[in-house]
């Protein structure tokens, strides 16, 4: 046996102590991307931990590294450690299979450090397997089908599956969603977080649906992860709109006309009705039934196929006197609360003879038999009457053409021997209130048979005429001093409207808000309300306001001028001299002029009543004075003598 020197033992103990001291406090972490193949270099444990720095160089070859847990088979070993301490991958690493959904994917590799045969230290090497964005978000299925009812309200939500990203990295596994639609589909995407962190998805209705307009939509939900570059997954959604029974069956016509011969076979339908319902399924399945308004007598002569809408003859009609039948047919859908509509079938039993057409006129508004009424305010093109023609003859004998020749009215062909009368030009009752109309219908038989139908149209009044004065200004003359209610004149107004539209009401309007001494009756007569005095006011100007009693009421105004004629009701009065009696001293001078003074007088009356003449009617016994009759000049009429002095 070889003897070990004491000096070698001490040296080895020192090295072991140093190594153990360093290894106990070391914990190193490496990072490696997933997907690396077997043998990929991870790190140099000895170098990175500086384990050899304090070990003598000659002892480096004695230090070896080995991985613990050798009991695992090689197929499960993730890493290999060389004797020199280099760490490599043992197989391809997949973070998703190793760590599932952990925040960090890491594995601990335990490495034993030995010197020769002596155990020195166990190192714990942490290897973080870095996630690579190598998985795209995936939905459980690529396609999803959901249904909305056309009766669903806004906000209705239908759940859809969420996507899953198998990556373990926070960013790589974070999913955002968006909805792709076409043609402005009325949907939006609802995304809510679950307590687990995954998303709860739903398709939300944003406005009401109409299956008859569009019965399905194709949507696409895109799921994107947060990696760079991002991966995405798609979910294609087909939205089906479930029908509500919200549409009535609609017949192809409201009124069907059919003419049949007496000998028509019963095994052939005389007509096939057609009604469509835009709903689907049972809601859109239409069946046909006699309306309860169809008489039992009529139903006994015909048979209706409820499914096809075919109508057959149930009895021989040859022996029947009745030649026209009216069938009311109801189309009913198959909804839980069925909707229905009604059409009229007019059956005319024809023969082989050539008979004249029969004209039937139905008025919108009938005043009395054979007379229709229209308002003068009716618009051009308005419907006035419905005309139907019956000619049960066969062939050209039953082909009919109708005409109406009139300036104001027009006959329009609706087909199937049906016509309507409309207004061609405006009517004015004040111009003409009555029209005679004649419709002529002639078949194409040989010889042809012709029928003429006459009727009358009465034009009813509309309050469309404004009251009209015969002149803009009415001038009246009246004498003053008349008693109250003295007649002044008549205001002539015309209104061609009838009844209340032509009934007039009058009132007087003052231009300057001064009370005027006049009144007016509802017949247009103006009279005074008080005695007039021309000397206070010579004329009055005011307005007459007239309105009719129609709805709406129309009105008009005219000017009135009343001139007051004078009566001689005022006595003249002297303005000079201004006192009575008046004394005038005149000094005699032989050489003086004859004029003494001028007397002045006035009269409040006018015209001839205010024309004054002067004369001396007393006190001129000596004939010394004279006065000019027109000017009032007082003068001597002769030579003045001394004995004329005095008074």
FILO-623575 format. One record per residue (C-alpha): residue in one letter; z, y, x. Coordinates in steps of 0.001 Angstrom, whole numbers, padded with zeros to 6 digits, always signed. Each point is the difference from the previous one (the first is absolute). Layout:
FILO-623575
aZYX;...
//
This chain:
FILO-623575
x+000000+000000+000000;x-000946+003394+001274;x+002904+002339+000561;x-000243+003473-001512;x+001168+002758+002139;x+002675+002354-001410;x-002149+002960+000940;x-002910-001235-002182;x+002297-000529-002987;x+001299+003549+000183;x-003512+001380+000280;x-001215-001986-003035;x+002993+001077-002080;x-000754+003624+000747;x-003607-000356-001133;x+001006-001861-003176;x+002582+002636-000840;x-002579+002729+000398;x-002574-001775-002137;x+002500-000820-002759;x+001241+003557-000052;x-003543+001306-000498;x-001066-002596-002573;x+002972+000358-002330;x-000919+003570-000907;x-003812-000282-000187;x-001937-000240-003273;x-003693+000731+000312;x-002521+000482-002790;x-003714-000653+000199;x-002713+000934-002491;x-003081-002052-000619;x-002685+000382-002663;x-000522-002842-002377;x-003217-001912+000340;x+000264-000439+003781;x-001187-003444+001063;x+001979-002612+001983;x+000838+001060+003559;x-000002+003719-000717;x+002210+001849+002474;x+003131+001517-001511;x+002090+001120+002978;x+001579-000763+003397;x+003676-000643-000699;x+001136-000077+003614;x-001799+003167+000931;x+000783+001922-003169;x+003713-000824+000255;x+000058+000643+003773;x+001795-003300+000513;x-001313-000441+003531;x+000884+003422+001268;x+003442-000996+001339;x-000757-003590+000883;x-000929-000626+003601;x-003657-000498+000425;x+000447-003434+001578;x+001712-001158-003247;x-002725+001176-002391;x-001638-003406+000026;x+003259-001598-001144;x+000051+002051-003282;x-001776-001700-002911;x-000400+000822-003701;x-000307-002424-002880;x-000042+000296-003789;x+002835-001579-001890;x-000294-001925-003276;x-002215-002595+001544;x+000734-002220-003016;x-002777+001787-002018;x-003379-001620+000190;x-002715+001820+001819;x-001850+000672-003260;x+002850+002314-001115;x+000543+001705+003311;x-001092+003610-000223;x+000478+000992+003641;x-000071-001548+003458;x+002028+001189+002995;x-001174-000791+003504;x+002442-000899+002733;x-000615+003428+001472;x+001095+001686-003235;x-003349+000942-001489;x-000114-000132-003816;x-003198-001106-001783;x-000936-000904-003555;x-000155-003682-000712;x-002245+000337-003082;x-001680+002608-002159;x+002608+002193-001699;x-000193+000876-003708;x+002634+002489-001107;x-000540-000783-003674;x+000737-003727+000372;x+002875+000541+002431;x+001866+002791-001745;x-001247+000297-003584;x+001047+003450-001229;x+002601+001102+002530;x+000055+003578+001152;x-000369-001188+003604;x-001408-003286+001197;x+001780-001202+003149;x+001040-003235+001743;x+002736-000690+002592;x-000974-002015+003057;x+002923-001400+001945;x-000718-000363+003728;x+002273-001754+002477;x+000193+001338+003580;x+000870-002484+002729;x+000377+000020+003723;x-001009-003340+001258;x+002015-002344-002214;x+002664+002559-000817;x-000021+001669-003463;x+000294+003756+000283;x-000746+001747-003323;x-001590-000264-003458;x-002200+002974-000817;x-000787+000973-003572;x-003536+001342-000107;x-000986+001745-003239;x-003712-000108-000735;x-001189+002325-002791;x-003206-001258-001554;x-001859+003143-000993;x-001839-000183-003300;x-003765+000532+000001;x-001687+001168-003202;x-001857-003269-000361;x+000685-000565-003695;x-001456+001912-002918;x+001823+000592-003279;x-000818-002846-002340;x+000290-000250-003778;x+000887-003368-001515;x-003428-000031-001661;x-003160+001963+000643;x-000540+000594-003711;x+002340+000912-002839;x-000666+000297-003728;x+002101+002259-002215;x-000335+001122-003614;x+000670+003244-001829;x-000228+000470-003754;x-002032+002945-001236;x+003090+000904-001995;x+002180+000294+003130;x+001499+003413+000655;x-000135+002033+003188;x+002490-001282+002561;x-000424-003692-000864;x+000433-002050+003225;x-001372-003414+000909;x+001479-001701+003105;x-002210-001265+002824;x+000995-001965+003148;x+000864+001780+003218;x-001456-000733+003444;x+001836-001618+002948;x-000586+000769+003686;x+001252-002799+002298;x+000341+002316+002987;x+003622+000544+001074;x-000351+003478+001478;x+001329+002813-002150;x-003220+001990+000076;x-002297-003006-000055;x+001674-001444-003086;x+000442+003253-001938;x-002448+000018-002920;x-001378+002949-001965;x-002104-000373-003144;x-002774+001950-001648;x-002099-000542-003127;x-003776+000254+000058;x-001680+000604-003380;x-003473+000766-001248;x-001185+002241-002824;x+003387+001728-000246;x+001758-003073-001355;x+003159+000959-001950;x+002441-001772+002303;x+002359+000767+002862;x+001966-002163+002426;x+003792-000215-000232;x+001796-000938+003258;x+003773-000497+000025;x+002222-001421+002734;x+002059-003109-000656;x+003453-000487+001482;x-001589-002494+002394;x-002278+002689+001393;x-003197-001376-001533;x-001988+001960-002561;x-000216-000535-003736;x-003508+000860-001220;x-001344+000824-003433;x-003112+001456-001636;x+000939+002932-002281;x-002116+001252-002925;x-000630+003760+000246;x-001824+000619-003298;x-000896-001826-003186;x-002696-002679-000022;x-002921-000700-002299;x-001341-003515+000333;x-003121+000890-001968;x-000878+002580+002660;x+000931-002164+003020;x+001494-003461-000206;x+000849-000677+003661;x+000644+001670+003350;x-000164-001222+003585;x+002669+001359+002331;x+000816-000617+003647;x+003415+000278+001640;x-000097+000562+003766;x+003028-001004+002103;x+000136+001503+003517;x+002531-000730+002752;x+001331+002590+002447;x-001520-001478+003142;x-002605+001612+002158;x-002671-000596-000864;x+001245-000890-003482;x-000893-003222-001756;x-000536-000127-003729;x-000164-002506-002830;x-001696+000304-003393;x+000949-001025-003521;x-002797+000183-002573;x+001317+000568-003510;x-001933-000585-003201;x+001494+001932-002925;x-000936-001309-003447;x+000505+002204-003068;x+001330-001982-002940;x-001404+001108-003337;x+001948+001726-002796;x-001405-000063-003507;x-000864+003693-000046;x-003624-000065-001162;x-001356-000374-003511;x-002994-002222-000694;x-003069+002222-000356;x-002986-000927-002149;x-003477+000713+001336;x-000515+002047-003195;x+002272+001536-002569;x-002442-000752-002813;x-002449-002920-000128;x-002912+000004-002436;x-001684-003288-000788;x-002669-000736-002582;x-000493-003573-001221;x-002350-001796-002359;x+001239-001927-002984;x-001358-003272+001353;x+001562+000264+003451;x+001418-003333+001160;x+003741-000356+000194;x+000010-001782+003366;x-001205+003071+001873;x+002240+003010+000620;x-001120+003214-001609;x+001605+001978+002844;x+002182-000604+003051;x+002707+002558+000636;x+001131+000830+003508;x+003247+001602+001079;x+001331+000314+003522;x+003549+000425+001266;x+000493+001274+003547;x+003277-001890+000352;x+000034-003409+001680;x+001185-003450-001018;x+001379-000333-003501;x+000229+003780-000239;x-003782+000184+000282;x-000892-003004-002190;x-001520+001342-003230;x-000108-001749-003370;x-001604+001249-003202;x+001509+000156-003491;x-000734+001475-003406;x+002102+003117-000496;x+002427-000032-002894;x-002007+002915-001395;x-003045-002236-000549;x-000086-001044-003637;x+000484-003642-000955;x-003341+000092-001828;x-001817+001074+003162;x+001809-002552+002192;x-001013-002773-002387;x-003668+000645+000785;x+000288-000026+003806;x+001575-002157+002719;x+001201+001396+003341;x+000273-002013+003221;x+003273+001238+001478;x-000979-000829+003578;x-003664+001027+000263;x-000064+002857-002501;x-002936-001572-001867;x-000263+000756-003720;x-001666-002536-002302;x-000927+000004-003682;x+002479-002109-001952;x-001713+000187-003405;x-003521+000305-001308;x-000532+003703-000516;x-003218-000365-002033;x+001807-000099-003308;x+002307+002902+000803;x-000676+003398-001486;x+001876+001674+002803;x-002393+000907+002799;x+002363+001742+002416;x+003160-001349+001595;x+002547+001745+002173;x+001917-002202+002429;x+002898+001334+002061;x+000420-002158+003105;x+003053+000145+002241;x-000194-000853+003719;x+003404-001149+001239;x+001124-000810+003560;x+002311-002854+000984;x+002903+002026+001348;x+003576-000673-001029;x-000213+003231-001992;x-003690-000135-000969;x-002120+003140-000041;x-002955+000267-002363;x-002894+002192-001105;x-002259-000049-003045;x-003765+000197-000505;x-002029+000288-003201;x-002855-002386-000765;x-002360+001203-002732;x-002051-002893-001351;x-003078+000897-002036;x-001653-002787-001972;x-003733+000758-000072;x-002873-001401-001973;x-003749-000136+000477;x-000776+002925-002294;x-000840+003517+001117;x+002752+002262-001259;x+000564+003665+000785;x+002726+000826+002525;x+003430+000890-001328;x+001604+003032+001634;x+003772+000322+000153;x+001509+003268+001254;x+003677+000282+000931;x+001241+003535+000597;x+002787+000982+002362;x+001301+002436-002631;x-001166-000301-003592;x+000575+002828-002479;x-001354-001886-002976;x-002538-002735-000609;x-003105+000482+002110;x+001342+003223+001532;x+001485+000270+003487;x+001934+002903+001442;x-000089+001391+003508;x+001811+002918+001556;x-002104+002914+001155;x+001899-000284+003289;x-001287-003534+000651;x-001559-000501+003437;x-003601-000980+000623;x-000257-003781+000354;x+002958-000686-002284;x-000107-003136-002155;x-000579+000730-003708;x-000988-003247-001702;x-000647-003702+000668;x-003192-001436-001470;x-000660-003708-000416;x-003206-001453-001391;x-000302-003382-001671;x-003348-001709-000374;x+000399-003743-000399;x-003694-000689+000092;x-001324-002138+002828;x-002491+000848+002695;x-001549+003425-000066;x+001132+000378-003590;x+003537+000353+001354;x-000804+002267+002954;x+001027+003529-000908;x-000439+003450+001508;x+001945+003010-001272;x-000525+003720+000480;x+001693+003291-000809;x-001896+003255+000375;x+002341+002954+000094;x+000600+003022+002181;x+003797-000386+000103;x+000573-003757-000095;x-001118-002969+002092;x-000306-003719-000772;x+000763-002258+002999;x-000906-003698+000076;x+002936-002276+000923;x-002015-003211-000277;x+000386-002851-002490;x-001105+002285-002826;x+002905+002339+000639;x-000197+003742+000490;x+002260+002970+000333;x-000557+003570-001139;x+001116+002691+002435;x-000140+003780+000097;x-003133+001252+001745;x+000620+003769-000097;x+003045+002146-000873;x+000590+000891-003658;x+001354+003253-001414;x+001434-000062-003501;x-000416+003743-000360;x-003733-000475+000552;x-000403-003248-001964;x+002670-002137-001604;x-001997-002896-001426;x-002663-002403+001287;x-002142-002592-001759;x-000621-003060+002190;x-002527-002754-000514;x-000197-003269+001984;x-003135-002090-000278;x-000109-003719+000955;x-003202-002047-000069;x-000599-003650+000865;x-003055-001355+001817;x-001160-002286-002760;x-003445+000138-001503;x+000148+001883-002171;x+003019+001784+001445;x+003042+000708-002130;x+001690+003367+000321;x+003386+001282-001107;x+001214+003582+000043;x+003652+000932-000174;x+001051+003567-000749;x+003418+001480+000447;x+001610+003366+000551;x+002078+001606+002723;x+002427+002770-000904;x+001016+002322+002856;x+003694+000850-000154;x+001238+003376+001117;x+001738+000723+003293;x+001624+003365+000582;x-002592+001070+002548;x-001086+003386-001400;x+001882+003161+000899;x+000528+002526-002798;x-002743+002647+000268;x+000257+003647-001059;x-003135+001584-001435;x+000460+002920+002390;x+002053+000812+003085;x+001506+003191-001472;x+000717+000741-003641;x+000118+003731-000958;x+001632+001145-003217;x+000533+003450-001620;x+002833+000805-002374;x+001574+003133-001413;x+003465+001084+000788;x+002798+000085-002577;x-000944-003355-001534;x+002806-002140-001370;x+001226-003095+001927;x-002239-003097-000409;x-003018+002255-000263;x-003045-002130+001020;x-001668+000906+003291;x-002710-002620+000492;x-000981-003658+000450;x-000249-001937+003282;x-002887-002427-000228;x+000566-003226+002027;x-001868-003298-000209;x+001012-003502+001177;x-002379-002843-000804;x+002619-002692+000511;x+001399-001805-003038;x+003482-000316-001468;x+002706+001232+002368;x-002593+000667+002680;x-001573+002616-002272;x+003208+001358-001535;x+000810+003353+001616;x+003155+002020+000561;x-000031+003723+000858;x+002390+002331+001779;x-000143+003527+001417;x+000659+000833+003652;x+000908+003475+001252;x-001461+001008+003335;x+002999+002091+001065;x+002808-001792-001841;x+000217+002822-002559;x+000674-001056-003549;x-003201+000448-001958;x+000155+000878-003715;x-002366-002789-001048;x+000136-003606-001134;x-002563-002771-000453;x-000158-002898-002436;x-001124-003568+000748;x-003281+000966-001614;x-000675+002798+002502;x+000806+003038-002178;x+001691+002911+001809;x+002246+002415-001937;x+002586+002671+000799;x+003713-000617+000168;x+000910+003691-000407;x-001481+003390-000892;x-002257+001355+002759;x+000067+003598+001231;x-003105+001127+001852;x+001817+002982+001434;x+002348-002398+001849;x-002680-002453+001135;x-003724+000168-000523;x-000931-003622+000900;x+001441-003408+000804;x-001351-002591+002414;x+001256-003589-000030;x-001236-003600+000067;x-000371-002750-002546;x+000995-003478+001218;x-001393-002942-001941;x+000633-003712+000568;x-000934-003177-001810;x+002452-002747-000939;x-001797-002817+001822;x+001406-002160+002774;x-000301+001461+002527;x-000175+003443-001574;x-002802+002403+000967;x+000282+003807-000255;x-001787+003305+000531;x+000698+003757-000071;x-001882+003127-001113;x+000667+003741+000259;x+000798+002164-003021;x-000339+003811-000207;x+001434+001774-003051;x-000778+003730-000323;x+002132+002071-002384;x-001995+002448-002141;x+001512+003368-000816;x+001183+001244-003360;x+000694+003713-000622;x+003720-000476-000127;x+001071+002830+002326;x+000054+003790-000788;x-001217+002468+002620;x+002699+001888+001869;x-000082+003201+002074;x+000579-000261+003655;x-000241+003816+000298;x+001832+001759-001316;x+002707-002536+000397;x+002441+001547-002534;x-000280+000758-003653;x+000153+002818-000970;x-001527+001649+003023;x-000024+003767+000559;x-002744+001557+002058;x+000149+003707+000879;x-003425+001551+000499;x-000278+003535+001380;x-002806+002037-001266;x-002406+001316+002567;x-003201+001342-001324;x-001887-001228+003020;x+001532-003498+000057;x-001912-003199-000665;x-000118-001596-003395;x+001585-003362+001135;x+003726-000173-000541;x+001026-003579+000932;x-001089-003646-000250;x+001789-002347-002381;x+000234-003669+001052;x+000475-003046-002285;x-000218-003802+000380;x-000224-003145-002202;x+001134-003517+000969;x-002781-001557-002005;x-003330-000752+001589;x-003655+000755-000495;x-000728+002088-003104;x+003619-000218-001056;x+000966+001977+003088;x-002807+002617-000286;x+001813+003326-000841;x-001181+003235-001661;x+001948+003242+000028;x+000224+002520-002855;x+002301+002798-001204;x+001302-000856-003429;x+002543+002843-000496;x+001394+003371+001210;x-003396+001555+000810;x-000222+002188-003004;x-001566+002868+001927;x-002592-002299+001485;x+000988+001231+003435;x-000041-003437+001709;x-002346-002895+000321;x+000228-003423+001724;x-002747-002123+001482;x-000092-003203-002038;x-000714-002189+003022;x+001633+001684+002978;x+003110+001506-001666;x-000622+003454+001543;x+001841+002680-002028;x-001743+003383+000129;x-000460+003246-001903;x-002557-000183-002702;x-000520+003783-000241;x+000915+003279+001597;x+003720+000504+000251;x+001387+003236-001356;x+003325+001663+000488;x+001067-000733-003528;x-000473-003716+000740;x+003140+000016+002119;x+002833-002127-001327;x+000276-003652-000775;
//
